[in-house]
Amino acid sequence: MKELIDIFLNYLSVERGLSNNTIISYRNDLNCYTDFLKSQQIDVLSKVAKLDITNFMFSQKDKGLSANSIARRLAAIRAFHRFLVRENLLKADPSNLIDSPRLWKKIPETLSLVEVDTLLSEPNVRDKQGLRDRAILEALYATGMRVSEAVNLKVENLSLDIGFLRCIGKGNKERIVPLGRKAIISIQRYMEVSRPVMLKGRESDVLFLNRLGKKISRQSVWKIIKKYTKSSRIKKLVKPHTLRHSFATHMLERGADLRSVQEMLGHADISTTQIYTHINKERLKSIHKAYHPRP
């Protein structure tokens, strides 16, 4: 790998005429990159995958590097891999399509198990809207669905007898997601008690309805979550995606494997799901710091 770096840096110096300081920066960034690869038992660049580069970026973040510094290192890695492919020294560029750290979005705060229980217990199940609201919240947390996926659910997508639902996600991709017992009970009660009243004798294939018997909107679900967050006195900023993030984090904390969580969330790339392992590590570090006698 060192020889390939030297070839690349010579190209930058001779053919592109970059300054000595810029060449030094490129060398430092690429040395950090290849040192990380070696620590992962990757000894040739042909074995590097997109996930390895993503892991490198997270390792740099864990070391305290700023998003701008990590973005600079990623730029050096991209230029390096593009050069190697162009010169037929590598067949593929694993750095292609990796987001710059400058574009990383802060993951919304997740809820604790107690906070989830509190939020999901808040709707008044003695009225038809409360039954519907409980069913929506239970379904979101049980499956990790996006709100857009939940509001587009059809009755035919449900298989409550075997505990699954069929979800249509981004790119019209279909996935099958398990439903827990509590979510099944909530959805069944809503369908038996509330939904017929909301329909008022009409027919609809949409599962979750508004009070007029039409498909509930994403904005309405956001208002429902905001309403019950306030009434349950949860101080965190809870958004529709918070239940999705909480679902993934809690599953991993309790021993679920990353591939299964990826499939349930409908992520095309496992590196997207891997952010939750990072969150989990940060949580463990904060617990260790708070409770270990020698933090």
C-alpha positions as CSV (number, residue, x, y, z in Angstrom):
1,M,0.0,0.0,0.0
2,K,2.9,2.3,0.7
3,E,4.2,1.9,-2.8
4,L,0.8,2.8,-4.3
5,I,0.7,5.9,-2.0
6,D,4.1,7.0,-3.3
7,I,3.0,6.5,-6.9
8,F,-0.1,8.7,-6.3
9,L,1.8,11.4,-4.5
10,N,4.4,11.5,-7.3
11,Y,1.5,12.1,-9.7
12,L,0.1,14.9,-7.5
13,S,3.5,16.5,-7.4
14,V,4.8,16.1,-11.0
15,E,1.6,16.1,-13.1
16,R,-0.7,18.3,-11.0
17,G,2.0,20.5,-9.5
18,L,0.6,20.6,-5.9
19,S,2.7,22.2,-3.2
20,N,4.9,20.3,-0.9
21,N,2.6,21.1,2.1
22,T,-0.4,19.7,0.3
23,I,1.6,16.6,-0.6
24,I,2.5,16.2,3.1
25,S,-1.2,16.5,4.1
26,Y,-2.2,13.9,1.6
27,R,0.6,11.5,2.8
28,N,-0.5,12.0,6.5
29,D,-4.2,11.3,5.6
30,L,-3.5,8.3,3.5
31,N,-1.0,6.9,6.1
32,C,-3.7,7.1,8.8
33,Y,-6.1,5.4,6.4
34,T,-3.8,2.5,5.5
35,D,-2.7,2.1,9.2
36,F,-6.4,1.6,10.1
37,L,-6.8,-1.0,7.3
38,K,-3.8,-2.9,8.5
39,S,-5.3,-2.9,12.0
40,Q,-8.3,-4.6,10.5
41,Q,-6.1,-7.2,8.9
42,I,-6.6,-5.7,5.4
43,D,-3.2,-5.8,3.7
44,V,-4.2,-5.0,0.1
45,L,-6.4,-2.3,-1.3
46,S,-8.3,-4.7,-3.5
47,K,-9.9,-6.1,-0.3
48,V,-11.3,-2.7,0.8
49,A,-15.1,-2.4,0.9
50,K,-17.3,0.7,1.4
51,L,-18.0,-0.4,5.0
52,D,-14.2,-0.4,5.8
53,I,-14.0,3.2,4.7
54,T,-17.1,4.1,6.8
55,N,-15.6,2.3,9.8
56,F,-12.4,4.4,9.3
57,M,-14.4,7.6,9.3
58,F,-16.1,6.6,12.6
59,S,-12.8,5.6,14.1
60,Q,-11.5,9.1,13.4
61,K,-14.7,10.7,14.9
62,D,-14.1,8.6,18.0
63,K,-10.6,10.0,18.2
64,G,-12.1,13.5,18.3
65,L,-11.4,14.7,14.8
66,S,-13.8,17.4,13.5
67,A,-16.2,16.7,10.6
68,N,-14.1,19.0,8.5
69,S,-10.9,17.1,9.2
70,I,-12.6,13.7,8.5
71,A,-14.0,15.2,5.3
72,R,-10.5,16.2,4.2
73,R,-9.3,12.7,4.8
74,L,-12.2,11.2,2.9
75,A,-11.3,13.6,0.0
76,A,-7.8,12.2,0.0
77,I,-9.1,8.6,0.1
78,R,-11.4,9.3,-2.8
79,A,-8.7,11.0,-4.9
80,F,-6.4,8.0,-4.2
81,H,-8.9,5.3,-5.1
82,R,-10.0,7.2,-8.3
83,F,-6.4,7.5,-9.4
84,L,-5.8,3.8,-8.9
85,V,-8.9,2.8,-10.9
86,R,-7.9,5.2,-13.6
87,E,-4.4,3.8,-13.8
88,N,-5.9,0.2,-13.8
89,L,-4.2,-0.5,-10.5
90,L,-7.6,-1.3,-8.9
91,K,-10.7,-2.6,-10.5
92,A,-13.3,-0.8,-8.4
93,D,-13.6,2.4,-6.2
94,P,-15.1,1.5,-2.8
95,S,-15.1,5.2,-1.8
96,N,-17.8,6.0,-4.4
97,L,-21.1,7.3,-3.0
98,I,-19.9,7.7,0.6
99,D,-21.4,10.8,2.1
100,S,-19.1,13.5,3.3
101,P,-19.0,13.9,7.1
102,R,-20.0,17.5,6.6
103,L,-23.4,16.2,5.5
104,W,-23.8,13.8,8.4
105,K,-27.0,14.5,10.3
106,K,-27.2,14.4,14.0
107,I,-29.3,11.3,15.0
108,P,-32.3,12.4,17.1
109,E,-32.1,11.5,20.7
110,T,-33.5,8.0,21.4
111,L,-36.0,7.2,24.2
112,S,-35.2,4.9,27.1
113,L,-37.4,1.8,27.6
114,V,-39.2,3.5,30.4
115,E,-39.9,6.6,28.3
116,V,-41.2,4.4,25.4
117,D,-43.6,2.7,27.8
118,T,-44.7,6.0,29.2
119,L,-45.3,7.5,25.7
120,L,-47.2,4.4,24.4
121,S,-49.4,4.2,27.5
122,E,-50.5,7.9,27.2
123,P,-53.4,7.6,24.7
124,N,-56.8,7.2,26.2
125,V,-58.0,3.8,24.9
126,R,-61.5,4.5,26.1
127,D,-62.2,6.6,23.0
128,K,-61.9,5.8,19.3
129,Q,-59.0,8.3,18.6
130,G,-57.1,7.1,21.6
131,L,-57.3,3.5,20.3
132,R,-56.1,4.6,16.9
133,D,-53.2,6.7,18.4
134,R,-52.1,3.8,20.6
135,A,-52.2,1.5,17.5
136,I,-50.0,3.9,15.5
137,L,-47.5,4.4,18.2
138,E,-47.2,0.7,19.0
139,A,-46.8,-0.1,15.3
140,L,-44.1,2.5,14.8
141,Y,-42.1,1.2,17.8
142,A,-42.7,-2.5,17.1
143,T,-41.5,-2.4,13.6
144,G,-39.2,0.7,13.2
145,M,-41.3,1.8,10.3
146,R,-40.9,5.3,8.8
147,V,-44.0,7.4,9.4
148,S,-44.5,7.6,5.6
149,E,-44.6,3.8,5.5
150,A,-47.1,3.6,8.4
151,V,-49.6,6.1,6.9
152,N,-49.6,4.2,3.6
153,L,-50.2,0.8,5.2
154,K,-53.1,-1.1,3.7
155,V,-55.3,-3.5,5.7
156,E,-54.2,-6.3,3.3
157,N,-50.6,-5.6,4.4
158,L,-51.4,-7.1,7.8
159,S,-51.1,-10.8,8.8
160,L,-52.0,-10.4,12.5
161,D,-52.6,-14.1,12.9
162,I,-49.0,-14.9,12.3
163,G,-47.6,-11.6,13.6
164,F,-46.2,-9.9,10.5
165,L,-46.9,-6.9,8.3
166,R,-45.8,-6.2,4.7
167,C,-44.1,-2.7,4.4
168,I,-43.5,-0.8,1.3
169,G,-40.4,1.4,1.8
170,K,-38.1,3.7,-0.2
171,G,-37.8,2.9,-3.9
172,N,-41.0,0.9,-3.6
173,K,-39.1,-1.9,-2.0
174,E,-41.1,-4.4,0.0
175,R,-40.1,-6.0,3.3
176,I,-41.7,-8.2,5.9
177,V,-41.5,-7.0,9.5
178,P,-42.5,-8.9,12.6
179,L,-45.1,-7.4,15.0
180,G,-44.9,-7.9,18.7
181,R,-47.9,-9.1,20.9
182,K,-48.7,-5.6,22.3
183,A,-48.7,-4.0,18.8
184,I,-51.0,-6.8,17.5
185,I,-53.5,-6.3,20.4
186,S,-53.5,-2.5,19.8
187,I,-54.1,-2.8,16.1
188,Q,-56.8,-5.5,16.5
189,R,-58.7,-3.3,19.0
190,Y,-58.4,-0.3,16.7
191,M,-59.7,-2.3,13.7
192,E,-62.6,-3.8,15.7
193,V,-63.7,-0.7,17.6
194,S,-62.5,2.6,16.2
195,R,-62.0,2.0,12.5
196,P,-65.6,1.1,11.6
197,V,-66.8,4.2,13.4
198,M,-64.4,6.4,11.5
199,L,-65.5,4.8,8.2
200,K,-69.2,5.4,8.9
201,G,-70.3,2.7,6.6
202,R,-67.8,3.6,3.8
203,E,-65.0,1.4,2.6
204,S,-61.3,2.0,2.6
205,D,-58.2,-0.2,2.1
206,V,-56.0,2.2,4.2
207,L,-55.3,1.0,7.7
208,F,-54.9,4.2,9.7
209,L,-57.7,6.7,9.2
210,N,-58.4,10.3,10.4
211,R,-61.7,11.2,12.0
212,L,-63.2,11.8,8.6
213,G,-62.5,8.3,7.5
214,K,-59.7,9.2,5.2
215,K,-56.0,8.3,5.2
216,I,-54.2,9.9,8.1
217,S,-51.4,12.3,7.1
218,R,-47.8,12.4,8.2
219,Q,-48.4,15.8,9.7
220,S,-51.2,14.4,11.8
221,V,-49.0,11.6,13.1
222,W,-46.3,14.2,14.0
223,K,-49.0,16.1,16.0
224,I,-50.1,12.9,17.7
225,I,-46.5,12.2,18.8
226,K,-46.0,15.8,19.9
227,K,-49.2,15.7,21.9
228,Y,-48.4,12.6,23.9
229,T,-44.8,13.6,24.4
230,K,-46.0,16.8,26.1
231,S,-48.7,15.1,28.2
232,S,-46.3,12.4,29.3
233,R,-43.8,15.1,30.4
234,I,-40.9,13.7,28.4
235,K,-38.3,16.5,28.2
236,K,-36.5,15.2,25.1
237,L,-37.2,16.4,21.6
238,V,-39.3,13.5,20.2
239,K,-40.0,13.4,16.5
240,P,-41.6,10.7,14.3
241,H,-38.2,9.2,13.5
242,T,-37.4,9.0,17.3
243,L,-39.4,5.8,17.7
244,R,-37.6,4.3,14.7
245,H,-34.2,5.2,16.2
246,S,-35.3,3.9,19.6
247,F,-36.5,0.6,18.0
248,A,-33.1,0.0,16.3
249,T,-31.1,1.1,19.4
250,H,-33.1,-1.1,21.8
251,M,-32.9,-4.1,19.5
252,L,-29.1,-3.9,19.3
253,E,-28.8,-3.3,23.0
254,R,-30.7,-6.5,23.7
255,G,-28.5,-8.6,21.4
256,A,-30.1,-8.4,17.9
257,D,-27.6,-8.8,15.0
258,L,-26.9,-5.9,12.7
259,R,-28.1,-7.7,9.5
260,S,-31.5,-8.5,11.0
261,V,-32.0,-4.9,12.2
262,Q,-30.9,-3.6,8.7
263,E,-33.5,-5.9,7.1
264,M,-36.3,-4.7,9.5
265,L,-35.4,-1.0,8.9
266,G,-35.2,-1.4,5.2
267,H,-31.7,0.0,4.8
268,A,-30.1,-0.7,1.5
269,D,-26.6,-0.4,3.0
270,I,-25.6,-1.9,6.3
271,S,-23.3,1.1,6.9
272,T,-26.5,3.2,7.5
273,T,-27.6,0.7,10.2
274,Q,-24.2,0.7,11.7
275,I,-24.7,4.2,13.1
276,Y,-26.8,2.6,15.8
277,T,-23.9,0.5,17.1
278,H,-21.9,3.8,17.3
279,I,-24.7,5.3,19.4
280,N,-24.8,2.3,21.6
281,K,-21.0,2.5,22.2
282,E,-21.4,6.2,23.1
283,R,-24.2,5.3,25.6
284,L,-22.0,2.6,27.2
285,K,-19.1,5.0,27.5
286,S,-21.4,7.6,29.2
287,I,-22.6,4.9,31.6
288,H,-19.1,3.8,32.4
289,K,-18.0,7.3,33.0
290,A,-20.9,8.0,35.3
291,Y,-20.7,4.9,37.4
292,H,-17.2,3.5,37.3
293,P,-15.2,4.4,40.5
294,R,-12.2,5.3,38.4
295,P,-13.7,6.9,35.2
